[in-house]
Amino acid sequence: MTRKKRNNPLPTVDEFLGYRPVRIEFPWRTGDDGRVSITVPKFTSKTGARFVKMMHKENTFDANLDALGSFVWVMMNGQMTVQELLEKVKEKFPGEQNIDQRLFLFLQQMQVLHYLTY
């Protein structure tokens, strides 16, 4: 059995470090503890929105970020590259294990969830 070739090959590490992440314009706020909470719609389609309204529920939920995610979220405005973000993260969280992998995973998750773009 052969695997299908991906339409969008994964970037090299050097290519990824040059990306400039931009957060999607969801409402967000920073709490007293410095942690970010993003208000995200559950449904973007008219059908989904009507269903939620019919159930007398809110069409949003809050995604609460940890300290690393909150720190990065605030800076994701398209001005800084992933490399520059990584340098800032290393300064903010000195001595943290696998901080580069944690940052890369965070950015990957945010992209999969459509919370950011490059």
N, C-alpha and C positions, 0 to 999 in steps of 0.2 A: 504494500500500500504506500503510495507516495503522498507527501504532504503538499498542500497548496502553497504557492509562493505568496508571501505577503505583498500587498500593494504598496504599503508604506514601510520600508525597512527601518529597523531601529537605528537611531542616530549613534554615531561613535561617541565616546566620552568627550572628546574635544568639541564635537559639534554641540552636544548637550550643554556643556559648560558655557558655550556662547549664546544659548537661548536667553531671551528676556521674558520671563513670565509676567503675565498681566492677570490680575484677579478679575473675575466676572463681576459686574456691578450688582451684587446682591446687597441689601441693607446689612450692615454689620456694626457692632459696637464693641468697645473694650470695657471690661468690668474693672472694679476696684483692684483686683489682683493682677491686672494686665492681660488677662486671657480674653481672646476674641470669641465672640458668638456671632455666627452668620445666620441670617434669616433666609431660608431656602424654600422655594415653592415645592409642594409635594407633586403637583400636576401643573403642566404648562398648557395642556390642551383644553379646549372648551368643554369637552365631554368630561374630563377628569375634574375640572373645576366645578362643573355643575353637580357631579356626583358628591363631591365633598360638601358642597353647599346644601344639597338635599339631605345629607346625613348630619347636618348642623355641626360640622367640624371646621376647623381652621385649615386653610390650604397651604400653610407654611409650618415649618419646624425649625428649631434652632440647632445648628451644628456647632458644638463647643470644641474649640481647639485647645491643645495642650500648650505648654510654654514655648516649645520650639515652633509649632505651627503658628501660634499667635505672633511670635517675633517675625517670622517669614512673611505671613499674610500682610502685615502692615507695609512691608517693603516691596511687595509684588505689584509695582505700578508700571512695569515696562521699561523703567529707567536702568535697572541693574541686571547684569547677566547672572546666570546661575553661579558662575565662578565668583563673582563679587558677593553674591548672597552667601556662598559657602565661606568665604573669608570672614564676613560679618558674624555668621553663626559660630565659627570657631572662636572668635573673640568673645562673644557673649556666653558661650558654653565651654570654657576651657576644661580640658581633661575628660570631656564626655567621650565615651566609647562609640566608635562607628558613626560619628556625627555626619560624615559625608554620606554614608548609606542611608541614614535616617532622613536627611534632607532630600536625597534623590527619591526615596520611597514616598515621602510626603508630597513632593511635587507630582509624582506619578499618580498618586491617589487623587489629588486635586484635579488633575487633568481627566482622569477616568470619570470622576463625578461631575465633570463640566463646571468646576468652580474656578478654573483658570484656563488661559490659552497662552500661546507663545507667538 
